[in-house]
Amino acid sequence: MPLSFAATDAGILPDRMIAALAEAGAILPAYEFTPDQVQPASLDLRLGDIAYRVRVSFLPGPKTNVAERIDDLKLHEINLSDGAVLETGCVYIVPLIESLALPTTRFSRQASICGSAPSPTGCARVFCPAPAPPSPGASKS
């Protein structure tokens, strides 16, 4: 099963491709996946040990990173290692146990990631769309 994607590829990856990406080192769990973590067309992501309650949701911007924005905006740090109850209607940033090593493509510096709004159960979905193809006449450097 090939793990390379063209700039025009789009869609949802099946479980066998998600598992192959993990085996190839593109998905980096801190420890092994649980047996039911890889779903038919998604990967259940696990929360790390600390949640940061922040005043507002944000984008890091071109001259700052997420850690710097958390330092500026956090109200509380919550230890999740023994479980915790998070308040509804509040914004939390929680580092995940899994991370990604997305490939650099010739059309963009790095593949991009976007997510949907959380479901009523608190589940947030993360998608990795293929980068857009270059516009006509664009340099292929």
C-alpha positions in Angstrom: 0.0 0.0 0.0 1.6 3.3 -1.1 2.0 6.0 1.5 2.8 8.8 -0.9 0.0 11.2 -1.8 -0.4 13.5 -4.8 -1.2 17.2 -4.3 -4.6 16.5 -5.9 -5.5 13.6 -3.5 -8.4 14.2 -1.1 -10.5 12.1 1.1 -10.6 10.1 4.3 -8.0 7.4 5.0 -9.2 3.9 5.8 -8.0 2.2 9.0 -5.3 0.1 7.2 -3.7 3.3 5.8 -3.8 5.0 9.2 -2.1 1.9 10.7 0.5 1.9 7.8 1.2 5.6 8.5 1.9 4.8 12.2 4.1 1.9 11.2 6.0 4.2 8.8 6.6 6.8 11.5 4.2 9.5 10.2 1.9 9.1 13.3 4.0 9.0 16.5 2.3 7.7 19.6 4.2 8.1 22.9 3.2 4.5 23.5 1.4 1.8 21.5 -2.1 2.3 20.2 -4.9 0.7 22.1 -6.7 -2.1 20.2 -9.8 0.0 19.4 -8.0 3.3 18.8 -7.8 3.0 15.0 -11.3 3.2 13.7 -12.6 2.4 10.2 -11.9 5.9 8.9 -10.3 7.8 11.9 -7.8 7.6 14.7 -9.0 8.3 18.3 -6.5 10.7 19.8 -5.6 10.5 23.5 -5.2 13.4 25.8 -2.0 14.1 27.7 -1.6 14.7 31.4 -2.2 18.5 31.5 -5.1 20.7 30.3 -4.7 24.5 30.0 -7.9 26.5 30.4 -7.5 29.6 28.3 -9.5 32.8 28.0 -10.3 32.4 24.3 -9.6 30.1 21.4 -6.8 31.4 19.2 -4.5 30.8 16.3 -0.8 31.1 17.1 0.1 33.4 14.2 3.3 33.7 12.1 5.6 35.1 14.9 4.5 33.0 17.8 3.8 29.4 18.7 1.1 27.6 20.6 3.2 27.3 23.8 3.8 31.1 23.8 0.1 31.8 23.3 -0.8 29.4 26.1 1.6 31.3 28.5 -0.2 34.5 27.5 -3.8 33.3 27.7 -3.9 30.5 30.3 -6.1 30.9 33.3 -5.5 27.4 34.9 -3.5 24.3 34.5 -5.4 21.1 35.3 -3.8 17.8 36.0 -5.6 15.1 34.0 -3.4 12.1 35.1 -6.0 10.9 37.7 -9.0 12.1 35.7 -10.8 15.5 35.9 -14.1 17.1 35.1 -13.8 20.0 32.6 -16.4 22.8 32.6 -18.7 23.1 29.6 -18.5 26.3 27.7 -14.8 26.8 28.5 -11.8 26.6 26.1 -9.1 24.1 26.9 -5.9 23.3 25.1 -4.7 19.8 25.8 -1.5 18.3 24.3 -2.1 14.9 22.8 -0.2 11.7 23.3 0.0 11.3 19.6 2.0 13.6 17.3 2.5 13.8 13.5 5.6 13.8 11.4 3.9 15.1 8.2 5.9 15.1 5.0 7.1 18.2 3.3 5.7 18.4 -0.2 6.9 20.2 -3.2 3.7 22.3 -3.1 3.8 23.4 0.5 6.3 23.5 3.3 4.3 21.0 5.2 0.9 19.2 4.8 -1.8 21.1 6.7 -4.2 20.0 9.4 -7.7 21.3 10.2 -10.3 20.1 12.7 -14.0 20.2 13.0 -16.0 21.6 15.9 -16.3 19.3 18.9 -19.3 16.9 18.9 -21.8 17.0 21.7 -19.8 14.3 23.5 -16.7 16.5 23.5 -14.9 14.7 20.7 -12.9 16.9 18.4 -12.0 15.6 14.9 -8.7 16.3 13.3 -8.3 16.0 9.5 -5.1 16.1 7.4 -6.2 17.3 3.9 -3.8 17.0 1.0 -2.2 20.4 0.1 -3.7 22.4 -2.8 -2.0 22.0 -6.2 0.0 25.1 -7.4 -1.8 27.7 -9.4 -1.1 27.8 -13.1 2.3 29.3 -13.9 3.5 28.9 -10.3 7.2 28.1 -9.8 7.9 24.4 -9.1 11.0 25.0 -7.0 
